[in-house]
Amino acid sequence: MQPSTRDLGAGAIIGSGTVSNKLDGGPGKPVSDGGVGYSCIAEIRMIETINDGQAKTPFMKFGDTVRIEMMDGEGHSIFGAIEQTVEKV
């Protein structure tokens, strides 16, 4: 596939920007409310600030763990899980 707005050479670094889980033209919303969730903590905090005047979801802190895993239609892990804990170094 060729870029449509400029020439790019081999090894060019391309940034896609923020990925947002917009639904029906509006901002994301929780899965429990019929949404598709959020792409990151910053996105949910921004939507909370717009809707409520302030963010209520905290950023991650030392000791928090995040786990990311993708499952196929039968519930099997496709790539394996990535799990990391926020630690002081």
Salt bridges, closest charged atoms under 4 A:
ASP64 OD1 - LYS61 NZ 3.29
GLU69 OE1 - ARG67 NH2 2.78
ASP72 OD1 - HIS76 ND1 3.66
GLU74 OE1 - HIS76 ND1 3.67
GLU83 OE1 - ARG67 NH1 2.85
